[in-house]
Each structure stands twice: as C-alpha cells, then as structure tokens.
C-alpha cells in the first residue's frame, strides 16, 4: 500500500496548484472506474473546492452523478502508461483495474470511490451540485473532504519530487506528456 500523510484541508489546493493531469476515480452500485483528466483546477481554500471536466459519454460521469463523489488522484511519471490507458479506453468496454498497466486501488476514507495506488496525492471530493454547468460545460465542482499526499513527494506544504519517475505529469496531446520540472525559489 502506498504511504500517505494527511494534508490539512485549507492547504489541499497545493496538491493541484501546479496543474497536473489527474486520474478521476468513481464508484457506485458495485461498479468502479477511473479516467484521466487534464482539465482540472483548485478553486477555493476554505472549504477547499476543485473543478474537473468529465464528459457526458463516460462511465466515470455516470458513476459520479449517481454517487455524488469522486477522487482526484495525482499520478506520477512512472504512471504515464496507466494514465494514457485509462484516458483512451472506455470503462464501459474494459475493466480499467485489470488492464496490463492496471490501476491498483485502495479504499478512500470519506468516499466510495477508490484511491489509485502509486499516485503522489489524492483528493476525496463530494460533488457540489451545479446542474447548469455540469450539463452545459461538463464541469463538475467538488468540495474536498479529505486530502492525502505521498510524504516522499509532498510535505510541509511543498512538492519535493524524490526522483525523475516521481514527478507529476502534464498531458499535451497525442499520447505526449511532460513532467513537472525542478522546484526552485526566486
């Protein structure tokens, strides 16, 4: 099991502030799914809120609408193949947790959606119902109700990536990613 430390909720925005691609996990009625989402962001500090785009055609969307919950998981460079696989295959056609580059899952503390093993950070969220923006823009708002980070990559409110494979990733297009660069201070 991946080691996790709790992140104080007013500081949860720091887990997304650098703009990584995330894995959105969901569960409802005995089914679970995970998809990649490059369009996400932190919205507020207290209570902490996030936004993520979830297309109408996805199984993740169906499960999020039914459960009112999701998890934003921040994958690392070593999970790029997993991120691409779950972002390009439909959960209606394949169990993404049994793929060759499968997503290992652990129970979340506050929601039914799973935490994806091996990630750098996890934000457990409850949907803030905004039917107009959900239907018009596929945009979901969530209140972060629990936040976790891998202590080797994030502690004391700062990212400090331990090695080249444990940097967060950013999706460009066509299967191409880049990794977050080195931290520096001005």
N, C-alpha and C positions, 0 to 999 in steps of 0.2 A: 504494500500500500504506500502511496506517495505521502511523504511527510507534509503536514500543513500547520500553519500558525494562523490564529485568528487575526483579522485586520479590523481595527476599530471602524465602525460604520461611517463616521464622518470623514474618514480617510480612504474609503473604498474607491472613490473616484480615481485615486492614484494608480489603481490597477489597470485602468483603461486610458488614462490621460495621454499616453504616448501613441495611441491609435492602432493597436494590434488587430489583426484578424482574430476572430473568436470562433469557438465551437458552441453552438446553441444546442443544449440538450433539453429534452422534454419527455414527459411520460404521462399516460392517462389510461385507465381501464386495462392494465396489464400490458400495454404496449409502450415502447420507448423508442426514441430516435435521437439522432444528432445530425446537425448540418453546419456548414461553415458560413460565416457572415463577415464580410469586410466592412459593411456599413453599420457601425455601432459607435456609441459615444457615451461618456458620462454627462449627466445633466444637472445634478444638484448635490449639495453636501449633506444637508440635514433636514429631512431624511434624504439619504442618498438615492438618486434615481439614475437610470440609464435608458438609452433608446437603442433599438435594433430593428433593422428591416427584415421581415420574414414574409416571403412571397406567398400569395394565396394558394398556389398549387402544391405547396409542400406538406408532407406528413407532419413535420415539426409544427407548422401553423395550426393544423387540425388539433394536435395534442395540446399546444399552448392555449388555444381558445377553449378547449374542453376543461383543462385543469386550472387555468389562470396562473400558471407558474412556468418558470424556465430557469436554466442556469447558463450564464456566460462563462465559458472556460477559456483561458488564455493559453493556447498551445505554444510549444517551443519549436525551434528549427528542426530538431530531431523528429518532430511530429508533422513535418510538411507533407509527406506522402499520405498520412492519415487525413490531414486537413483537405488535401486535394480530393481524395477518395470520397469523403463524406460530403464534400461540396459539389461533386459531379454525378453522384448516383442518388437515385430516389429511394427513400426508406419504404416506399410502397412496393418496391421490387426486390430489395435486398435488405437483410438484417445487417446494419452497419456495425453492429457489435461483434459480428462473426466474420468480417472481411479479413483477408490476408494481413492487412495493415490495421486490423480491428481496434476498436476503441474499448479499452478496459474501463469498467465503471465501478464506482463506489457510491454508497448511499450518501445523500446530502443530509444536512442536519435539520433543515426547516422546510424543504420542498420535496415533492416526489420525484422530480427529475434527477437523473444521476449526475455525479461529478465525473468528469473524464480523467482517468488516471494519467499521470505523467505530465500534466499541464503545469504551468507556472503559477496560475491564480484561478480562483473560482468565485463567482458572484451569484448567490442564490437570490432569485427575484420573484416577486409577485406582480402580476400584470396590474397596471393602473388603467382601468377601462377608459378608453377614448375611441369609441366606435367609428367616429368620422375619420380620424387619421389612420386607424387600422384598415378600414375598407378603402379609403381613397389613396393612401400612400404606402400601405403595407408596413407602417411604422408602429412598433409596439413600445410603450413606455413600461418600465418596471421599477418597483421600489426594491432596493437591495435590502434584504433582511438578514443576510449572513455573508461574510466575505472572508476568504482564505487565501493564503499565499504559501508557496514553497519557500521556506526560510533561507535556502541556499541562493535564491534569486531575488527575494524581496524581504526587507526587514527595516524597521525604524523609518518607515515611510519612504524608502528609496529602493529602486531597482539596482541590483549589482549582479549582473549575469555571471555565473560561475565559469562558463567555458563557451566555446563557439557554438555548440549544439543546444545550449540552454538560453538562447536569446529569443525574444518574442518575434513573430513573423508578420509580414505585411503583404497582402496579396496585390499583385499588379494586374495581371490578366493572362489568359492562355496558359495557365499552369506555372506562371512565373511569380516568385516571391522575392522579397529581400528581408534580411534580418535587421533588427534594431542594432544600431551602432553602439559604440562605446560611450559610456557616461563620462561627462566632463563638466567642470564648473567654469563660469566666466569670471 
